[in-house]
Amino acid sequence: MKMSRFVGIWFREVIVLMGVLAVSASAQQIAFTWDDLPAHSALPSDETRVEIGRKLIAAMKDAKMSPVYGFVNGVHTEEEPLSTPMLTNWRSAGLLLGNHTWSHMNLNQSALAAWEADVLKNEELLRRDMGDADWHWFRYPNLGEGDTEEKRLAARRFLAEHGYRIAGVTMSFQDYAYNAPYARCVAKNDAAAIADLETAYLAAADAAIDYSRAMSKALYGRDIPYVLLMHVGALDARMLPRLLKLYRDRGFTFVRLEDAERDAFYQNDVDLSLPPAPDTLEEAMRAKNLPLPAVPPVAVDLNTICR
């Protein structure tokens, strides 16, 4: 009887473990990345850039996330010197920094030589703050990789020569667009409008999950590990605990950028000796002449709210 009972308990525990492993194996993975450190978008009157950074860091620490990359525009340390300690706090928390050019220069709208100089100008700051840690990840401002094939190839050669890998983007809900409206609503002390923004923000994030997953399934029949584009804005900081809960509730696990980009989808981003290839899901869909899913609508008018 005792042996039979032991075997029964052992069998049930094995079944439970197998279920846990199956869920883990099928769970979607997502790597958070943050752009425009240390200052992004309008600053509400009751906030500082340093406080925004602290909120972001605290929420990620509470969620026990792996170290994430924040992509730096060094010009902010000159334009808003009081924002600079945000970078120190970011590094002290064990988070990482990458290159987003010095002045957020869009390669599609700039001469190649000027863009290259802007990339290199940012490196002194990264060396100072990152020390021996790896800062050779690059995020194109506005995701602009060059408006001609010649420029795009030359930019890849330049980045390869300087040891960079590209931080691709495979999920976004245009979080950046909510931060300026939020600052306006704070200035008006419009609690109802702020609540509307919060609801719309989470709805957009939720819809973007379905949008990206639909493309990944259409292309590959599976979920790739997604790289999420975020920005260090005031509403982002306010919403991050709820946003992280949303992703967990939708079955995501949080992974590092370097782990996500081990997937074959990103091979042309991490090996720049390879020719250019689609590095967004939308580009990959167009390359295969597949129809894009409907773009999720925004629940509020971000241009007029709190005007």
C-alpha positions in Angstrom: 0.0 0.0 0.0 2.8 2.4 0.9 4.7 1.6 -2.2 1.5 2.0 -4.3 0.8 5.4 -2.7 4.4 6.5 -3.3 4.2 5.6 -7.0 0.9 7.4 -7.4 2.3 10.6 -5.8 5.5 10.3 -7.9 3.4 9.8 -11.1 1.2 12.9 -10.4 4.3 15.0 -9.7 5.9 13.9 -13.0 2.7 14.8 -14.9 2.7 18.3 -13.3 6.4 18.8 -14.1 5.8 17.7 -17.7 3.0 20.3 -17.9 5.2 23.0 -16.5 7.9 22.1 -19.0 5.5 22.1 -21.9 4.2 25.6 -21.0 7.8 26.9 -20.6 8.8 25.4 -24.0 5.8 27.1 -25.7 5.9 30.4 -23.9 6.6 33.5 -26.0 9.9 35.3 -25.3 10.4 39.0 -25.3 13.4 41.2 -24.9 12.8 44.8 -23.7 15.0 47.5 -25.1 14.8 51.2 -24.3 15.6 54.1 -26.6 16.6 57.8 -26.1 18.4 57.6 -22.8 18.7 59.7 -20.7 15.9 62.0 -21.9 12.9 61.3 -24.1 9.9 63.5 -25.1 8.2 66.1 -23.0 8.9 66.3 -19.3 5.9 66.7 -17.0 6.3 69.6 -14.6 6.2 67.3 -11.6 8.9 64.9 -12.8 12.6 64.8 -13.5 14.5 62.6 -15.9 16.3 61.0 -13.0 13.0 60.1 -11.3 11.7 58.6 -14.5 14.8 56.4 -14.7 14.3 55.3 -11.1 10.8 54.2 -11.7 11.8 52.2 -14.8 14.7 50.6 -12.9 12.5 49.8 -9.9 9.7 48.2 -12.0 12.2 46.0 -13.9 14.0 45.0 -10.7 10.6 44.0 -9.1 9.9 41.9 -12.2 13.3 40.2 -11.8 14.1 40.9 -15.4 17.5 40.1 -16.9 19.7 43.2 -17.6 18.2 45.2 -20.5 19.9 47.6 -23.0 19.1 51.3 -23.1 20.2 53.1 -26.2 21.9 56.4 -25.6 21.9 59.8 -27.4 24.7 61.6 -25.7 23.5 65.0 -26.8 20.9 64.9 -24.0 23.7 65.1 -21.5 24.6 68.6 -23.0 21.0 69.8 -23.6 19.7 68.6 -20.3 22.7 68.2 -17.9 20.5 67.3 -15.0 19.4 64.2 -16.9 23.0 62.7 -16.8 22.7 60.9 -13.4 20.0 58.8 -15.0 22.7 57.0 -16.9 24.8 56.5 -13.7 21.8 55.0 -11.9 21.0 52.8 -14.9 24.5 51.3 -14.8 24.6 51.0 -11.0 21.4 48.9 -11.3 23.3 46.5 -13.6 21.5 47.6 -16.7 23.3 48.1 -20.0 23.9 50.8 -22.6 24.2 50.8 -26.3 24.7 53.3 -29.2 21.8 55.2 -30.7 24.1 57.9 -32.2 25.0 61.1 -30.4 22.2 63.3 -31.7 19.6 60.7 -32.8 20.7 61.2 -36.4 18.5 59.5 -39.0 20.6 57.9 -41.6 17.8 58.2 -44.2 18.0 61.9 -43.9 21.7 62.4 -43.5 25.0 62.1 -45.3 26.8 58.9 -44.5 30.0 60.6 -43.3 28.0 62.8 -40.9 26.1 59.8 -39.6 29.3 57.9 -39.1 30.9 60.7 -37.1 27.7 60.9 -35.0 28.0 57.2 -34.1 31.6 57.6 -33.1 31.0 60.7 -31.1 28.7 58.7 -28.8 31.4 56.1 -28.0 33.4 58.1 -25.5 30.3 58.3 -23.2 29.6 54.6 -23.7 33.2 53.6 -22.8 33.1 55.8 -19.7 29.8 54.4 -18.4 30.1 50.8 -19.5 33.7 50.1 -18.7 34.5 46.5 -19.7 30.9 45.6 -20.3 29.7 45.1 -23.9 28.3 48.3 -25.4 28.6 47.3 -29.1 24.9 47.1 -29.8 23.5 49.7 -32.2 19.9 50.9 -32.7 19.3 52.9 -35.8 17.4 56.1 -34.9 13.9 56.0 -36.4 15.0 52.5 -37.6 16.5 54.3 -40.7 19.1 52.0 -42.2 19.8 54.1 -45.3 17.6 55.5 -48.0 19.6 53.9 -50.8 21.1 50.4 -51.2 24.6 51.9 -51.4 24.2 53.8 -48.2 22.7 50.8 -46.4 25.6 48.6 -47.4 28.2 51.2 -46.4 26.6 51.7 -43.0 26.7 47.9 -42.4 30.4 47.8 -43.3 31.1 50.7 -41.0 29.2 49.1 -38.1 30.9 45.8 -38.7 34.4 47.4 -38.8 33.6 48.9 -35.3 32.4 45.7 -33.8 28.7 46.4 -33.6 25.6 44.2 -33.8 22.2 45.7 -34.7 19.4 45.7 -32.1 16.4 44.8 -34.4 12.8 45.6 -33.6 10.1 43.0 -34.0 7.4 44.5 -31.7 6.3 48.0 -31.0 3.1 49.8 -30.0 4.4 53.3 -30.6 4.7 54.0 -26.9 6.7 57.2 -27.7 3.5 58.8 -29.0 1.8 58.8 -25.6 4.4 60.7 -23.6 3.9 64.2 -25.0 0.1 63.9 -24.5 0.6 62.7 -21.0 2.7 65.7 -20.2 0.0 68.0 -21.5 -2.6 66.2 -19.4 -0.5 66.5 -16.3 -0.1 70.2 -16.9 -3.9 70.5 -17.1 -4.4 68.2 -14.1 -6.9 66.3 -16.2 -7.2 63.0 -14.3 -9.9 61.6 -16.6 -7.8 62.2 -19.7 -4.8 60.6 -18.0 -7.0 57.6 -17.2 -8.0 57.4 -20.9 -4.4 57.5 -22.0 -3.5 54.7 -19.6 -6.3 52.6 -20.9 -5.3 53.3 -24.5 -1.6 52.6 -23.8 -2.3 49.1 -22.5 -4.8 48.4 -25.2 -2.2 49.3 -27.8 0.4 47.1 -26.2 -2.0 44.2 -26.1 -3.1 44.6 -29.7 0.6 44.8 -30.8 1.2 41.4 -29.4 -1.5 39.9 -31.7 -0.2 42.0 -34.6 3.4 40.8 -34.3 2.5 37.2 -33.5 0.2 37.0 -36.5 3.2 38.0 -38.8 5.6 35.6 -37.1 3.1 32.7 -37.4 2.4 33.6 -41.1 6.1 33.7 -41.9 7.5 30.9 -39.8 4.6 29.0 -38.2 6.0 29.8 -34.8 6.8 32.6 -32.4 10.2 34.1 -32.8 11.7 35.7 -29.7 10.5 39.3 -30.0 12.6 42.5 -29.4 10.3 45.2 -28.1 11.1 48.9 -28.7 10.4 51.1 -25.8 11.3 54.7 -24.8 12.3 56.3 -21.5 9.3 58.6 -21.3 7.2 59.7 -18.3 4.1 57.7 -19.1 6.3 54.7 -19.9 7.7 54.9 -16.3 4.2 55.3 -14.8 2.8 52.4 -16.8 5.7 49.9 -16.7 4.5 47.7 -13.7 1.1 47.3 -15.4 2.8 46.8 -18.8 5.0 44.0 -17.5 2.0 42.3 -15.9 0.3 42.4 -19.3 3.1 40.6 -21.0 3.3 38.0 -18.2 -0.4 37.5 -18.4 -0.1 37.0 -22.1 2.4 34.2 -21.6 5.7 36.0 -22.2 9.0 35.4 -20.4 11.5 38.2 -20.4 14.9 37.4 -22.0 18.1 39.3 -22.8 18.6 41.0 -26.2 21.5 38.8 -27.0 19.5 35.7 -26.3 16.6 36.8 -28.4 18.8 37.6 -31.3 20.3 34.1 -31.3 17.2 33.2 -33.3 17.7 32.7 -37.0 15.5 35.7 -37.8 18.2 38.1 -36.5 21.2 36.5 -38.1 21.8 39.4 -40.5 21.7 41.8 -37.5 24.4 40.0 -35.5 26.6 39.1 -38.5 27.0 42.2 -40.5 29.2 40.4 -43.0 26.0 39.0 -44.4 24.0 41.0 -46.9 21.1 43.1 -45.7 17.9 41.2 -45.0 14.5 42.2 -43.6 15.0 42.9 -40.0 11.4 43.8 -39.1 8.5 41.4 -39.5 6.7 43.9 -41.8 9.7 43.9 -44.1 9.8 40.1 -44.1 6.1 39.9 -44.9 6.5 42.3 -47.9 9.5 40.3 -49.1 7.3 37.3 -49.3 4.3 39.2 -50.7 2.3 38.3 -47.7 -0.5 40.7 -46.6 0.1 42.6 -43.5 -2.4 42.3 -40.6 -4.6 45.3 -40.0 -2.8 47.9 -37.9 -4.4 48.1 -34.5 -6.3 51.4 -34.0 -5.4 53.9 -31.3 -8.2 54.3 -28.7 -7.7 58.0 -28.2 -6.7 60.9 -30.4 -3.2 61.6 -29.3 -3.0 64.8 -31.3 -5.9 66.5 -29.7 -6.2 65.1 -26.1 -5.5 67.8 -23.5 -4.9 70.5 -26.1 
